[in-house]
Amino acid sequence: MTDSRARTLFTDLRTWLFALALAPLATACGGDEGKEEAGDVPEIDCAESPAPKFSEMSAVWNKCTTCHSSMLTGASRVNAPVGVDFDTYATAKTHAATAMHEVNEGAMPPAGLPALSAEEEDQLYRWASCGTPE
């Protein structure tokens, strides 16, 4: 087996395992698209605090795309799963609930990478909780 093929298989396996690990989280959300179980993320009152648009969150996405960009490959992704990207609205929307949960848990961004400010975290929580406006 070539090194290239081994890397591809490892990447595919890592992506599959990541998806498998997140499956219970997605199942726990049930019919509440983009919402986590109570207590997993801050409670957001969407009527009281409108969600920013994806296009208005460049400071958040600039930090996320340090690793989570469709333009990055291999080691430059710093172990970010392939396909979990935040450089386009479509992929960011797909991963909104997971991103909100990971940030709330302190797992993202990892130590040593640009941290989100409290305001940026709030933007992400409101965006992910209140309909992920484009």
N, CA and C atoms as an extended XYZ file, in Angstrom:
402
Properties=species:S:1:pos:R:3:atomname:S:1:resname:S:1:resid:I:1 pbc="F F F"
N         0.857       -1.178        0.000 N   MET     1
C         0.000        0.000        0.000 CA  MET     1
C         0.900        1.237        0.000 C   MET     1
N         0.581        2.192       -0.838 N   THR     2
C         1.366        3.416       -0.928 CA  THR     2
C         1.047        4.329        0.245 C   THR     2
N         1.965        5.241        0.549 N   ASP     3
C         1.740        6.212        1.623 CA  ASP     3
C         0.508        7.058        1.349 C   ASP     3
N         0.312        7.432        0.083 N   SER     4
C        -0.836        8.248       -0.295 CA  SER     4
C        -2.139        7.505       -0.015 C   SER     4
N        -2.200        6.254       -0.405 N   ARG     5
C        -3.413        5.442       -0.178 CA  ARG     5
C        -3.649        5.245        1.318 C   ARG     5
N        -2.594        5.012        2.084 N   ALA     6
C        -2.719        4.833        3.530 CA  ALA     6
C        -3.256        6.102        4.180 C   ALA     6
N        -2.764        7.258        3.728 N   ARG     7
C        -3.262        8.533        4.276 CA  ARG     7
C        -4.732        8.720        3.947 C   ARG     7
N        -5.123        8.369        2.732 N   THR     8
C        -6.523        8.497        2.327 CA  THR     8
C        -7.409        7.592        3.178 C   THR     8
N        -6.978        6.349        3.382 N   LEU     9
C        -7.753        5.426        4.207 CA  LEU     9
C        -7.848        5.931        5.643 C   LEU     9
N        -6.740        6.462        6.183 N   PHE    10
C        -6.746        6.995        7.531 CA  PHE    10
C        -7.705        8.183        7.629 C   PHE    10
N        -7.677        9.070        6.653 N   THR    11
C        -8.571       10.232        6.649 CA  THR    11
C       -10.021        9.786        6.576 C   THR    11
N       -10.317        8.821        5.695 N   ASP    12
C       -11.683        8.299        5.589 CA  ASP    12
C       -12.128        7.674        6.897 C   ASP    12
N       -11.270        6.904        7.528 N   LEU    13
C       -11.593        6.265        8.796 CA  LEU    13
C       -11.820        7.305        9.884 C   LEU    13
N       -10.965        8.304        9.933 N   ARG    14
C       -11.100        9.366       10.939 CA  ARG    14
C       -12.410       10.121       10.742 C   ARG    14
N       -12.772       10.415        9.498 N   THR    15
C       -14.028       11.107        9.215 CA  THR    15
C       -15.214       10.246        9.635 C   THR    15
N       -15.167        8.969        9.319 N   TRP    16
C       -16.248        8.054        9.672 CA  TRP    16
C       -16.374        7.945       11.186 C   TRP    16
N       -15.257        7.816       11.886 N   LEU    17
C       -15.306        7.715       13.349 CA  LEU    17
C       -15.836        8.997       13.976 C   LEU    17
N       -15.470       10.144       13.431 N   PHE    18
C       -15.978       11.416       13.938 CA  PHE    18
C       -17.491       11.483       13.756 C   PHE    18
N       -17.967       11.073       12.573 N   ALA    19
C       -19.415       11.079       12.319 CA  ALA    19
C       -20.126       10.114       13.255 C   ALA    19
N       -19.523        8.958       13.491 N   LEU    20
C       -20.107        7.979       14.396 CA  LEU    20
C       -20.171        8.524       15.818 C   LEU    20
N       -19.129        9.219       16.238 N   ALA    21
C       -19.109        9.805       17.575 CA  ALA    21
C       -20.172       10.882       17.736 C   ALA    21
N       -20.485       11.604       16.659 N   LEU    22
C       -21.481       12.669       16.720 CA  LEU    22
C       -22.904       12.169       16.510 C   LEU    22
N       -23.072       10.937       16.065 N   ALA    23
C       -24.404       10.413       15.791 CA  ALA    23
C       -25.343       10.511       16.988 C   ALA    23
N       -24.907       10.157       18.213 N   PRO    24
C       -25.824       10.303       19.351 CA  PRO    24
C       -26.241       11.752       19.576 C   PRO    24
N       -25.352       12.680       19.320 N   LEU    25
C       -25.677       14.095       19.468 CA  LEU    25
C       -26.751       14.490       18.470 C   LEU    25
N       -26.624       14.061       17.227 N   ALA    26
C       -27.620       14.385       16.217 CA  ALA    26
C       -28.956       13.728       16.540 C   ALA    26
N       -28.931       12.495       17.036 N   THR    27
C       -30.153       11.800       17.406 CA  THR    27
C       -30.824       12.484       18.580 C   THR    27
N       -30.031       12.968       19.527 N   ALA    28
C       -30.585       13.619       20.711 CA  ALA    28
C       -31.331       14.890       20.353 C   ALA    28
N       -30.993       15.484       19.223 N   CYS    29
C       -31.642       16.729       18.828 CA  CYS    29
C       -33.064       16.502       18.347 C   CYS    29
N       -33.396       15.298       17.913 N   GLY    30
C       -34.744       14.984       17.471 CA  GLY    30
C       -35.220       15.937       16.409 C   GLY    30
N       -36.459       16.433       16.574 N   GLY    31
C       -37.053       17.319       15.587 CA  GLY    31
C       -36.639       18.760       15.729 C   GLY    31
N       -35.879       19.107       16.723 N   ASP    32
C       -35.460       20.491       16.933 CA  ASP    32
C       -34.174       20.751       16.169 C   ASP    32
N       -34.279       20.982       14.857 N   GLU    33
C       -33.114       21.186       14.013 CA  GLU    33
C       -32.263       22.337       14.545 C   GLU    33
N       -30.946       22.044       14.725 N   GLY    34
C       -30.027       23.082       15.166 CA  GLY    34
C       -30.044       23.322       16.663 C   GLY    34
N       -30.781       22.523       17.443 N   LYS    35
C       -30.846       22.727       18.892 CA  LYS    35
C       -30.276       21.514       19.598 C   LYS    35
N       -29.625       21.747       20.713 N   GLU    36
C       -29.070       20.677       21.529 CA  GLU    36
C       -30.020       20.381       22.680 C   GLU    36
N       -29.752       19.308       23.402 N   GLU    37
C       -30.506       18.999       24.602 CA  GLU    37
C       -30.350       20.151       25.593 C   GLU    37
N       -31.359       20.360       26.419 N   ALA    38
C       -31.298       21.426       27.429 CA  ALA    38
C       -30.071       21.220       28.295 C   ALA    38
N       -29.363       22.277       28.569 N   GLY    39
C       -28.170       22.213       29.402 CA  GLY    39
C       -26.890       22.039       28.622 C   GLY    39
N       -26.972       21.595       27.357 N   ASP    40
C       -25.771       21.382       26.562 CA  ASP    40
C       -25.202       22.677       26.008 C   ASP    40
N       -26.041       23.666       25.794 N   VAL    41
C       -25.615       24.954       25.263 CA  VAL    41
C       -26.415       26.050       25.958 C   VAL    41
N       -25.946       27.269       25.884 N   PRO    42
C       -26.700       28.355       26.508 CA  PRO    42
C       -28.101       28.463       25.906 C   PRO    42
N       -29.066       28.770       26.734 N   GLU    43
C       -30.420       28.967       26.239 CA  GLU    43
C       -30.504       30.326       25.567 C   GLU    43
N       -31.022       30.350       24.362 N   ILE    44
C       -31.093       31.565       23.555 CA  ILE    44
C       -32.557       31.911       23.309 C   ILE    44
N       -32.934       33.144       23.596 N   ASP    45
C       -34.277       33.631       23.285 CA  ASP    45
C       -34.170       34.352       21.946 C   ASP    45
N       -34.586       33.674       20.888 N   CYS    46
C       -34.427       34.209       19.535 CA  CYS    46
C       -35.279       35.447       19.292 C   CYS    46
N       -36.387       35.582       20.002 N   ALA    47
C       -37.241       36.763       19.844 CA  ALA    47
C       -36.597       37.990       20.484 C   ALA    47
N       -35.869       37.752       21.542 N   GLU    48
C       -35.250       38.853       22.286 CA  GLU    48
C       -33.894       39.253       21.707 C   GLU    48
N       -33.214       38.304       21.113 N   SER    49
C       -31.859       38.534       20.628 CA  SER    49
C       -31.742       37.985       19.212 C   SER    49
N       -31.945       38.820       18.196 N   PRO    50
C       -31.930       38.314       16.814 CA  PRO    50
C       -30.584       37.703       16.423 C   PRO    50
N       -30.668       36.731       15.550 N   ALA    51
C       -29.461       36.050       15.082 CA  ALA    51
C       -28.738       36.884       14.038 C   ALA    51
N       -27.414       36.897       14.097 N   PRO    52
C       -26.663       37.544       13.017 CA  PRO    52
C       -26.740       36.677       11.768 C   PRO    52
N       -26.499       37.258       10.632 N   LYS    53
C       -26.427       36.500        9.389 CA  LYS    53
C       -25.033       35.884        9.266 C   LYS    53
N       -24.954       34.779        8.543 N   PHE    54
C       -23.671       34.135        8.282 CA  PHE    54
C       -22.671       35.156        7.746 C   PHE    54
N       -23.150       35.995        6.843 N   SER    55
C       -22.286       36.984        6.190 CA  SER    55
C       -21.796       38.076        7.139 C   SER    55
N       -22.405       38.185        8.302 N   GLU    56
C       -22.015       39.200        9.286 CA  GLU    56
C       -21.055       38.655       10.346 C   GLU    56
N       -20.696       37.395       10.241 N   MET    57
C       -19.898       36.746       11.278 CA  MET    57
C       -18.461       36.468       10.840 C   MET    57
N       -17.878       37.348       10.067 N   SER    58
C       -16.543       37.089        9.514 CA  SER    58
C       -15.488       36.872       10.595 C   SER    58
N       -15.586       37.549       11.731 N   ALA    59
C       -14.593       37.355       12.794 CA  ALA    59
C       -14.644       35.921       13.320 C   ALA    59
N       -15.848       35.374       13.462 N   VAL    60
C       -16.010       33.989       13.921 CA  VAL    60
C       -15.443       33.037       12.877 C   VAL    60
N       -15.899       33.187       11.633 N   TRP    61
C       -15.482       32.256       10.590 CA  TRP    61
C       -13.989       32.353       10.299 C   TRP    61
N       -13.395       33.533       10.425 N   ASN    62
C       -11.948       33.652       10.209 CA  ASN    62
C       -11.170       32.790       11.193 C   ASN    62
N       -11.669       32.689       12.419 N   LYS    63
C       -10.994       31.843       13.408 CA  LYS    63
C       -11.261       30.370       13.135 C   LYS    63
N       -12.496       30.028       12.809 N   CYS    64
C       -12.847       28.622       12.544 CA  CYS    64
C       -12.104       28.075       11.331 C   CYS    64
N       -11.979       28.904       10.299 N   THR    65
C       -11.372       28.426        9.051 CA  THR    65
C        -9.853       28.349        9.107 C   THR    65
N        -9.286       28.632       10.264 N   THR    66
C        -7.867       28.371       10.451 CA  THR    66
C        -7.602       26.888       10.191 C   THR    66
N        -8.585       26.048       10.548 N   CYS    67
C        -8.489       24.597       10.323 CA  CYS    67
C        -9.640       24.065        9.472 C   CYS    67
N       -10.842       24.626        9.669 N   HIS    68
C       -12.067       24.130        9.036 CA  HIS    68
C       -12.366       24.883        7.743 C   HIS    68
N       -11.507       24.705        6.747 N   SER    69
C       -11.685       25.336        5.445 CA  SER    69
C       -11.586       24.281        4.353 C   SER    69
N       -12.472       24.368        3.377 N   SER    70
C       -12.439       23.424        2.259 CA  SER    70
C       -11.177       23.598        1.420 C   SER    70
N       -10.473       24.694        1.611 N   MET    71
C        -9.245       24.955        0.855 CA  MET    71
C        -8.030       24.270        1.487 C   MET    71
N        -8.176       23.761        2.716 N   LEU    72
C        -7.058       23.143        3.431 CA  LEU    72
C        -7.094       21.632        3.274 C   LEU    72
N        -5.908       21.037        3.239 N   THR    73
C        -5.798       19.586        3.158 CA  THR    73
C        -4.715       19.110        4.110 C   THR    73
N        -4.778       17.830        4.416 N   GLY    74
C        -3.733       17.202        5.211 CA  GLY    74
C        -3.471       17.865        6.540 C   GLY    74
N        -2.187       17.974        6.876 N   ALA    75
C        -1.775       18.506        8.177 CA  ALA    75
C        -2.207       19.949        8.391 C   ALA    75
N        -2.432       20.694        7.320 N   SER    76
C        -2.842       22.098        7.477 CA  SER    76
C        -4.233       22.218        8.094 C   SER    76
N        -4.993       21.121        8.109 N   ARG    77
C        -6.321       21.122        8.747 CA  ARG    77
C        -6.208       20.932       10.255 C   ARG    77
N        -5.024       20.622       10.755 N   VAL    78
C        -4.786       20.432       12.190 CA  VAL    78
C        -5.824       19.459       12.782 C   VAL    78
N        -6.004       18.325       12.107 N   ASN    79
C        -6.916       17.253       12.523 CA  ASN    79
C        -8.399       17.582       12.390 C   ASN    79
N        -8.770       18.686       11.787 N   ALA    80
C       -10.190       18.968       11.537 CA  ALA    80
C       -10.704       17.945       10.531 C   ALA    80
N       -11.832       17.313       10.815 N   PRO    81
C       -12.358       16.312        9.878 CA  PRO    81
C       -12.654       16.919        8.510 C   PRO    81
N       -12.311       16.191        7.473 N   VAL    82
C       -12.580       16.632        6.102 CA  VAL    82
C       -14.088       16.807        5.939 C   VAL    82
N       -14.480       17.937        5.373 N   GLY    83
C       -15.896       18.210        5.144 CA  GLY    83
C       -16.565       19.008        6.246 C   GLY    83
N       -15.943       19.081        7.409 N   VAL    84
C       -16.476       19.914        8.491 CA  VAL    84
C       -15.808       21.273        8.338 C   VAL    84
N       -16.442       22.103        7.507 N   ASP    85
C       -15.858       23.381        7.127 CA  ASP    85
C       -16.835       24.521        7.409 C   ASP    85
N       -16.279       25.716        7.547 N   PHE    86
C       -17.082       26.895        7.849 CA  PHE    86
C       -16.787       28.051        6.899 C   PHE    86
N       -16.270       27.722        5.709 N   ASP    87
C       -15.969       28.766        4.735 CA  ASP    87
C       -17.099       28.991        3.738 C   ASP    87
N       -18.135       28.176        3.788 N   THR    88
C       -19.325       28.425        2.979 CA  THR    88
C       -20.553       28.309        3.871 C   THR    88
N       -21.591       29.020        3.497 N   TYR    89
C       -22.828       28.981        4.274 CA  TYR    89
C       -23.383       27.560        4.380 C   TYR    89
N       -23.419       26.836        3.263 N   ALA    90
C       -24.016       25.499        3.239 CA  ALA    90
C       -23.344       24.550        4.221 C   ALA    90
N       -22.014       24.511        4.232 N   THR    91
C       -21.337       23.588        5.142 CA  THR    91
C       -21.409       24.081        6.577 C   THR    91
N       -21.338       25.385        6.790 N   ALA    92
C       -21.450       25.920        8.150 CA  ALA    92
C       -22.821       25.606        8.729 C   ALA    92
N       -23.856       25.756        7.928 N   LYS    93
C       -25.219       25.467        8.391 CA  LYS    93
C       -25.346       23.993        8.770 C   LYS    93
N       -24.774       23.123        7.963 N   THR    94
C       -24.822       21.687        8.232 CA  THR    94
C       -24.211       21.346        9.590 C   THR    94
N       -23.176       22.063        9.970 N   HIS    95
C       -22.438       21.742       11.194 CA  HIS    95
C       -22.693       22.738       12.330 C   HIS    95
N       -23.748       23.540       12.219 N   ALA    96
C       -24.022       24.592       13.202 CA  ALA    96
C       -24.211       24.065       14.615 C   ALA    96
N       -25.051       23.056       14.793 N   ALA    97
C       -25.327       22.529       16.132 CA  ALA    97
C       -24.070       21.930       16.758 C   ALA    97
N       -23.296       21.210       15.962 N   THR    98
C       -22.066       20.616       16.475 CA  THR    98
C       -21.067       21.695       16.861 C   THR    98
N       -20.938       22.716       16.035 N   ALA    99
C       -20.013       23.812       16.338 CA  ALA    99
C       -20.403       24.497       17.636 C   ALA    99
N       -21.694       24.769       17.796 N   MET   100
C       -22.181       25.419       19.011 CA  MET   100
C       -21.859       24.559       20.237 C   MET   100
N       -22.107       23.282       20.140 N   HIS   101
C       -21.843       22.362       21.250 CA  HIS   101
C       -20.340       22.306       21.568 C   HIS   101
N       -19.509       22.168       20.538 N   GLU   102
C       -18.060       22.059       20.740 CA  GLU   102
C       -17.481       23.332       21.370 C   GLU   102
N       -17.958       24.492       20.928 N   VAL   103
C       -17.488       25.758       21.506 CA  VAL   103
C       -17.941       25.858       22.955 C   VAL   103
N       -19.191       25.507       23.212 N   ASN   104
C       -19.714       25.576       24.577 CA  ASN   104
C       -18.969       24.636       25.522 C   ASN   104
N       -18.584       23.479       25.025 N   GLU   105
C       -17.855       22.502       25.837 CA  GLU   105
C       -16.382       22.877       26.019 C   GLU   105
N       -15.906       23.857       25.272 N   GLY   106
C       -14.506       24.257       25.363 CA  GLY   106
C       -13.581       23.411       24.494 C   GLY   106
N       -14.159       22.554       23.656 N   ALA   107
C       -13.353       21.698       22.796 CA  ALA   107
C       -12.877       22.429       21.539 C   ALA   107
N       -13.576       23.488       21.167 N   MET   108
C       -13.218       24.280       19.995 CA  MET   108
C       -13.206       25.746       20.379 C   MET   108
N       -12.311       26.486       19.863 N   PRO   109
C       -11.117       26.017       19.156 CA  PRO   109
C       -10.135       25.384       20.135 C   PRO   109
N        -9.288       24.486       19.647 N   PRO   110
C        -8.317       23.832       20.526 CA  PRO   110
C        -7.292       24.833       21.061 C   PRO   110
N        -6.695       24.470       22.180 N   ALA   111
C        -5.656       25.303       22.790 CA  ALA   111
C        -4.570       25.607       21.765 C   ALA   111
N        -4.082       26.816       21.800 N   GLY   112
C        -3.014       27.230       20.900 CA  GLY   112
C        -3.502       27.863       19.611 C   GLY   112
N        -4.807       27.802       19.362 N   LEU   113
C        -5.377       28.428       18.170 CA  LEU   113
C        -6.206       29.632       18.605 C   LEU   113
N        -6.492       30.546       17.681 N   PRO   114
C        -7.225       31.762       18.065 CA  PRO   114
C        -8.563       31.443       18.743 C   PRO   114
N        -8.726       31.940       19.959 N   ALA   115
C        -9.954       31.708       20.728 CA  ALA   115
C       -11.049       32.678       20.291 C   ALA   115
N       -12.294       32.254       20.445 N   LEU   116
C       -13.424       33.139       20.186 CA  LEU   116
C       -13.636       34.022       21.406 C   LEU   116
N       -13.926       35.273       21.170 N   SER   117
C       -14.267       36.173       22.269 CA  SER   117
C       -15.661       35.812       22.765 C   SER   117
N       -16.054       36.331       23.908 N   ALA   118
C       -17.397       36.089       24.439 CA  ALA   118
C       -18.450       36.571       23.441 C   ALA   118
N       -18.215       37.704       22.803 N   GLU   119
C       -19.149       38.230       21.808 CA  GLU   119
C       -19.243       37.304       20.597 C   GLU   119
N       -18.110       36.767       20.152 N   GLU   120
C       -18.109       35.847       19.013 CA  GLU   120
C       -18.820       34.541       19.365 C   GLU   120
N       -18.607       34.039       20.573 N   GLU   121
C       -19.329       32.840       21.010 CA  GLU   121
C       -20.832       33.110       21.010 C   GLU   121
N       -21.236       34.257       21.519 N   ASP   122
C       -22.652       34.620       21.550 CA  ASP   122
C       -23.219       34.673       20.127 C   ASP   122
N       -22.469       35.254       19.201 N   GLN   123
C       -22.915       35.292       17.805 CA  GLN   123
C       -23.143       33.890       17.276 C   GLN   123
N       -22.200       32.988       17.525 N   LEU   124
C       -22.320       31.610       17.053 CA  LEU   124
C       -23.539       30.927       17.671 C   LEU   124
N       -23.727       31.077       18.978 N   TYR   125
C       -24.872       30.460       19.657 CA  TYR   125
C       -26.191       30.990       19.091 C   TYR   125
N       -26.277       32.316       18.897 N   ARG   126
C       -27.523       32.893       18.371 CA  ARG   126
C       -27.759       32.453       16.932 C   ARG   126
N       -26.710       32.449       16.118 N   TRP   127
C       -26.837       32.028       14.729 CA  TRP   127
C       -27.307       30.580       14.641 C   TRP   127
N       -26.653       29.688       15.386 N   ALA   128
C       -26.975       28.257       15.331 CA  ALA   128
C       -28.337       27.967       15.946 C   ALA   128
N       -28.751       28.713       16.946 N   SER   129
C       -30.011       28.451       17.646 CA  SER   129
C       -31.225       29.087       16.970 C   SER   129
N       -30.997       30.134       16.208 N   CYS   130
C       -32.115       30.941       15.690 CA  CYS   130
C       -32.240       30.895       14.172 C   CYS   130
N       -32.083       29.730       13.599 N   GLY   131
C       -32.397       29.560       12.185 CA  GLY   131
C       -31.247       29.664       11.213 C   GLY   131
N       -30.043       29.861       11.654 N   THR   132
C       -28.856       29.949       10.788 CA  THR   132
C       -29.086       30.828        9.551 C   THR   132
N       -29.439       32.115        9.762 N   PRO   133
C       -29.687       32.979        8.597 CA  PRO   133
C       -28.437       33.175        7.748 C   PRO   133
N       -28.668       33.261        6.440 N   GLU   134
C       -27.560       33.406        5.493 CA  GLU   134
C       -27.059       34.829        5.468 C   GLU   134
